[in-house]
Amino acid sequence: MLERDGYLEIEEIERIPGFPGREALSRKKVAILECAQEIPCDPCEAACPRGAITVGSRITNLPAIDPERCTGCGTCVARCPGLAIFVIDLTKPDHDVVTMPYEYLPLPEAGQEVACLDRRGAMLGSGRVKRISTAKANDRTAVVTVEVPKGLGMEVRAIRVNGRVLAGELEGVKEPSKEGLLPQGPEDPDDMLICRCEEVTRKEIIEAIREGAVTVDAVKRRTRAGMGLCQGRNCGKTVSRLIAEELGKPVSSVPPASKRPPVRPVKLSVFAAGEDVPDDDK
Amino acid sequence: MIDTDILVVGAGPAGLSAAAEAARHGARVTVVDENEKPGGQLFKQIHKFFGSRRHRAGVRGFDIGYALLDEVKSLGVEVMLDTVCYGIFPEGVGLVVSGKRDVLVEPRRIVLATGASENPLCFPGWTLPGVVGAGAVQTMINVHRVPVGERVLMVGSGNVGLIVSYQLLQSGAQVVGIVEALPKVGGYGVHAAKVRRAGVPIYTSHTVVSALPNSDNTRVKAAVIARLDENMSPIPGTEKELDVDTIAIAVGLTPMTELAFIAGAAFTYSGLLGGHIPLHDEDLMTTVEGLYVAGDVSGVEEASTALEEGRLAGVAAAASLGKIPEVEAEEKKREIRESLRDLRTGPFGDARARAKEEIVNEMAKRRGKRSA
């Protein structure tokens, strides 16, 4: 499921207007627009020279593909900022063909064998690059056409070139110990620094709040949190959250910290020298 | 003393758009930015932007940045880099140029386009080298082309977390996973799908509970993550230890509102838009006459909305100085607001549209009370 897992299941794709339909897929090469969220975006509509893609007057409409007008030329593939358009050809007897956008280096060459991955990045087998286009109009998005094993045209959506592993999640994952204990962190959460500039710990800030310092300014006066170089730009947000948590109130109820000039560190010598001093006086 | 009509603080997408729009109508505009390079976050954005054709959708962020810079230069906007705006005073706006020169500016209008800062996430080990903000990751890999680490855990699955994960993969790093405290992915599905098909797992309802140090305490060696219950508490026994040398934090942004606070602007709160935000009207003017906000400082959204908000503030500020005939200005503002409405639609945008509307309504109510 797209929202939970970050990719579309085939059943989800079959329900969107960018899906050309099983019948069209069985007889021709055609574009598939795997665009399933109503985001404000429409370059695909203008990209198609045949007028086969329609977004319509509302810019958030999902793009629809007209399989009869689509010639499978692939012009749209590199124009989609979301890299969500593919051209697939399921009509060949001994393999399927997938045309996809590709923005990694090194680029594959025509004839090169590549690994085929599905929408989750799982390895499906090997394919062969049939064509690669780096046309200037594609603005550095290569368009790669790959022959993939028969029956996988609806599955293959990425390739791995020269064995380059991108994600590498499979190595180095350790599951929890039998006791289910949290692996020991480097420090006690209470000793963790909240204000890095002035080195104020979580414990010091919580104590200040419990003693009645319930605004970011009050915590600052008591602990110096926020008086350093960044002037609370970083820790101020964490302090607000800690105050809200301690008081059991929403963060919105914690007033913003007071700000005073200079909002960036300025050397006193600059002010001492007065206004508009030429460089050579320094 | 610098003599200018409009001072824009921040040379990111909102600030540069505001400057371009105001200068186009004949206002003298000065943009200041504390960084040595202009563009804000735009030059870190190597991916293609969403939106419609009029929002330059499909164009990569840095190319939008170059186009904007060319535009402001050709319009004669003065861009002062390495220039800190340290305060807004009754006498004027205080600037320090190159850490040396104190300059006072008395602009007739001010546009604050100061952006947002990343939220920290505190867990045992969070101060170890190797725990970095996602913005810093982008600066390193996309601007300076320096690897941030070899194996990275991303914390947060909003668009920033997803996009930076993808860029990490492009840079040659391995992303071992993305953890998300909520039960569903925060950002756009298409961004999630890109990293998923590369093999990156997304652990929803999970959090990072600690970072483990290497033997000499100089670097992260591993991250411990755990599943969360409905009350957002880690469930004992569900921990996983992941071998990583980098933990990237992408848990939201907070508007950088210090200057608006100092100028005396009234604030409101919107959790959805990043916290305490200067109240503003539909021209993006705050409760301080002549002080405008645009982009993330007026509520955290996206670069595409920042570009449009900048234009709106630029037009409004220039019009208030009489640089644009009223009818033309109203027509322009209407067109930009419509474009903003387009960007704030759909399941992701609707809530933002409502939150922005509430701010404008609160402002109108406040003005009503004043005049009554």
Interface residues (C-beta under 8 A of the other chain):
Chain A: L2 E3 R4 D5 G6 Y7 L8 E34 C35 A36 Q37 E38 I39 P40 C41 D42 P43 A46 R58 I59 T60 R79 C80 P81 G82 L83 A84 E103 Y104 L105 L117 D118 R119 R120 G121 A122 D139 R140 T141 R157 A158 V165 L166 A167 G168 E169 E171 G172 V173 K174 E175 P176 G180 L181 L182 P183 G185 P186 E187 D188 P189 M192 L193 I194 R196 R202 Q231 R233 N234 C235 K237 T238 V251 S252 P256 S258 K259 R260 P261 P262 V263 R264 V266 K267 V270 F271 A273 G274 E275 D276 V277 P278 D279 K282
Chain B: M1 E34 H47 K48 F49 F50 G51 S52 R53 A57 G58 V59 R60 D63 V84 C85 Y86 G87 I88 F89 G94 V96 S98 G99 K100 R101 D102 V103 L104 S117 N119 P120 C122 F123 P124 G125 W126 T127 L128 R151 S157 L169 Q170 Q174 V175 V176 G177 P183 K184 V185 Y188 G189 V190 H191 A192 A193 K194 V195 R196 R197 A198 G199 V200 P201 I202 T204 V209 S210 A211 L212 P213 N217 A222 V224 A226 P234 P236 G237 T238 E239 K240 E241 L242 D243 V244 T254 M256 T257 E258 L259 F261 I262 F267 Y269 G271 G275 H276 D342 L343 R344 T345 G346 P347 F348 G349
